[in-house]
């Protein structure tokens, strides 16, 4: 018995072999005109979806690196920072910091005593805090970051160092007038420069700059160091709890003000709720 293969069966096989074994999207009808086949093939083709490169996605969340990071750029940006200081979000942060300071104020006189220890190991662990959070040491670290970026032609690194310097200058411009205006006596009675804590302010400013540049994951160490410095000021009986709470808010305001980018913002808005009020914190893009 002979088995014949007609042209209606042979033609699809030859077409499949001609394209290298690729399966056609739809079956080919030999009786269909060639022009109709081309229209059908074009209608079934899906244009490739273009995905933005990963580098572009990462850079969209980072502040744009300025063309110049010299001294003139630092001073010019500092002037712009002072203009943006009264922004709504900064006022909200100041209100939250002041509110939290008022909440913890009743325990100011007793809280520090809980952190005191008779163990030399604990006292030694808190001892470096007064140096880590001191302004000259913080400025030196920022200058080192800035100089490293300039020396090795790394604009992003020098940009971080420049913003750290701006944040520290802005922090001092905020903290010192408040200290002289309030004239609150320190817990140890040494002077009347207690409120707010400059150590807490300047370290939280640095941590905020790092968070705004590198993201919150890479800023965890910075915030941990800032919290350690604040705790050391309480342990050493140099500040009250309300001093470090408001100092942290001032530093956060300074850090947020100097880093200019609009890709990632936290919106803080007070809202009314049944029986009181609440703070709504949302992330905007």
C-alpha positions in Angstrom: 0.0 0.0 0.0 1.4 3.4 -1.0 1.0 6.5 1.1 1.0 9.7 -0.8 1.9 13.1 0.7 -0.1 15.9 -0.9 1.0 19.5 -1.3 -1.4 20.6 1.4 0.6 18.6 4.0 4.1 19.0 2.5 4.0 22.8 2.3 3.6 23.5 6.1 6.4 21.1 6.9 8.8 22.8 4.5 7.9 26.2 5.9 8.6 25.0 9.4 12.0 23.6 8.4 12.9 26.9 6.6 12.5 29.0 9.7 14.8 26.7 11.8 12.2 24.7 13.6 10.3 27.7 15.1 6.6 27.1 15.6 4.4 29.5 13.7 2.1 31.6 15.8 -0.9 30.5 13.8 -1.4 27.6 11.3 -0.5 28.5 7.7 -3.3 27.9 5.2 -1.8 27.3 1.7 -5.0 28.5 0.1 -4.7 31.9 1.9 -3.3 34.7 -0.3 0.3 35.8 0.6 -0.8 39.4 1.3 -3.4 38.2 3.9 -0.8 36.0 5.5 1.6 39.0 6.0 -1.2 41.1 7.5 -2.1 38.2 9.9 1.6 37.8 10.9 2.0 41.5 11.5 -1.1 41.6 13.7 0.1 38.8 15.9 3.6 40.3 16.5 3.9 42.0 19.9 6.4 44.8 20.3 9.0 44.2 22.9 8.5 46.0 26.2 11.4 48.3 27.0 12.5 48.1 30.6 14.5 51.0 32.1 18.0 50.0 33.1 18.6 49.2 36.7 21.1 52.1 37.0 18.4 54.6 36.0 16.0 53.1 38.5 18.6 53.5 41.3 19.6 57.0 40.3 15.9 58.1 40.2 15.9 57.7 44.0 19.1 59.6 44.5 19.6 63.4 44.6 21.2 64.7 41.3 24.9 65.2 41.5 25.8 68.8 40.9 28.2 69.8 38.2 30.4 71.6 40.8 31.1 70.7 44.4 33.6 73.4 45.3 33.5 76.0 48.1 31.5 78.4 46.0 28.9 75.8 45.3 28.8 75.0 49.0 28.1 78.6 50.0 25.6 79.1 47.2 23.7 76.0 48.2 23.8 77.0 51.9 22.0 80.2 50.9 19.4 78.2 49.1 19.0 76.0 52.1 18.2 79.0 54.3 15.5 80.0 51.9 13.9 76.5 51.9 14.2 76.1 55.7 10.6 77.4 56.4 9.1 74.6 54.2 5.9 73.0 55.4 7.4 69.6 56.0 10.1 71.2 58.2 7.5 73.0 60.2 5.6 69.7 60.7 8.9 68.0 61.9 9.5 70.9 64.3 6.0 70.5 65.6 6.4 66.8 66.1 9.8 67.2 67.8 8.4 69.9 70.1 5.3 67.8 70.9 7.4 64.8 71.7 9.7 66.9 73.8 6.7 68.2 75.7 5.4 64.7 76.3 8.7 63.4 77.8 9.4 66.6 79.8 7.7 65.4 83.0 10.3 62.6 83.3 13.3 64.8 82.6 14.3 65.0 86.3 14.2 61.2 86.8 15.1 59.6 83.5 18.9 60.2 83.6 19.2 58.4 86.9 17.9 55.2 85.3 20.9 55.2 82.9 23.6 55.6 85.5 25.5 52.5 86.2 28.0 51.4 88.8 29.7 49.1 86.3 32.9 50.5 84.8 32.2 48.6 81.5 28.9 50.4 81.0 30.4 53.8 81.8 33.4 53.1 79.5 31.0 52.1 76.7 29.2 55.5 76.8 32.4 57.5 77.2 33.2 57.9 73.4 29.8 59.4 72.8 30.8 63.0 73.7 33.7 62.8 71.2 31.7 61.0 68.4 29.0 63.6 68.5 31.2 66.6 68.9 31.1 69.2 66.2 34.8 69.3 65.3 35.0 65.5 64.9 31.8 65.5 62.8 33.1 68.3 60.6 36.5 66.5 60.2 34.7 63.3 59.0 32.7 65.3 56.5 35.8 67.1 55.2 37.4 63.7 54.8 34.5 62.4 52.8 34.5 65.6 50.7 38.3 65.5 50.1 38.3 61.9 49.2 35.7 62.5 46.5 37.5 65.4 45.1 40.9 63.7 45.2 39.8 60.5 43.4 37.3 62.2 41.1 34.2 60.7 42.6 31.5 63.4 42.3 28.9 61.5 44.2 31.2 61.0 47.2 32.2 64.7 47.2 28.5 65.6 46.9 27.7 63.6 50.1 30.6 65.3 51.9 29.4 68.7 50.8 25.9 68.0 52.0 27.2 66.7 55.3 29.1 70.0 55.8 26.0 72.0 54.8 23.9 70.1 57.2 26.3 70.6 60.1 26.6 74.4 59.4 22.8 74.6 59.2 22.4 72.6 62.4 24.7 75.0 64.3 22.8 78.0 62.9 19.6 76.5 64.3 20.8 75.1 67.6 22.9 77.9 69.0 20.2 80.6 68.8 17.7 78.3 70.5 20.3 77.5 73.2 20.8 81.2 74.0 17.1 82.0 73.8 16.0 79.2 76.2 19.0 79.3 78.5 18.0 76.0 80.1 20.4 74.8 82.8 22.1 71.5 82.2 21.3 68.6 84.6 24.8 68.7 86.0 24.5 72.5 86.5 27.6 73.3 84.4 26.0 76.0 82.2 22.7 77.1 80.6 23.2 75.6 77.2 21.1 72.5 77.6 18.2 72.8 75.2 18.5 71.4 72.6 21.3 68.9 72.5 23.8 69.9 69.9 25.4 66.4 69.9 22.0 64.8 69.1 21.2 67.4 66.5 24.5 67.1 64.5 24.6 63.3 64.5 21.0 63.0 63.4 21.6 65.6 60.7 24.4 63.4 59.3 22.3 60.3 59.5 19.5 62.0 57.6 21.9 63.1 54.9 23.1 59.6 54.4 19.5 58.3 54.3 18.6 60.8 51.7 21.6 59.9 49.5 21.9 56.2 50.0 18.6 54.9 51.3 17.3 53.9 54.7 19.1 50.5 54.7 22.5 52.1 54.4 21.7 54.7 57.0 20.8 52.3 59.8 24.4 52.5 61.1 24.2 56.3 61.0 21.0 56.4 62.9 22.4 53.8 65.4 25.4 56.0 66.1 23.2 59.1 66.5 21.0 57.2 69.0 24.1 56.1 70.8 25.4 59.6 71.1 22.0 60.9 72.4 21.9 58.1 75.0 25.5 59.0 76.1 24.5 62.6 76.7 21.8 61.3 79.1 24.1 58.8 80.7 26.7 61.6 81.3 23.9 63.8 82.8 24.7 66.6 80.3 21.2 66.8 78.8 17.6 66.0 79.6 15.5 63.6 77.6 13.5 66.4 76.0 16.8 68.1 75.0 17.9 65.1 72.9 14.4 64.5 71.5 14.1 68.0 70.1 17.8 68.0 69.1 17.1 64.9 66.9 14.2 66.8 65.3 16.4 69.8 64.6 19.1 67.6 63.0 16.5 65.8 60.9 15.2 69.1 59.6 18.7 70.3 58.7 19.6 67.0 56.9 16.4 67.0 54.9 16.8 70.7 53.9 20.3 70.4 52.4 19.6 67.3 50.2 17.7 68.4 47.2 15.8 65.8 45.2 12.2 65.2 44.5 12.1 61.4 43.8 11.3 60.4 47.3 9.6 62.5 50.0 7.9 61.8 53.2 4.8 63.9 53.6 3.8 64.6 57.2 0.3 66.0 57.7 -1.7 66.5 60.8 -5.3 65.2 60.5 -8.3 65.3 62.8 -9.8 62.0 64.0 -12.8 61.3 66.2 -11.9 62.4 69.7 -8.5 64.0 68.9 -5.8 64.4 66.3 -3.2 62.3 64.6 -0.1 62.6 62.4 -0.4 61.1 58.9 2.9 60.1 57.4 2.9 59.1 53.8 5.5 58.5 51.1 5.1 60.4 47.9 6.7 59.9 44.6 
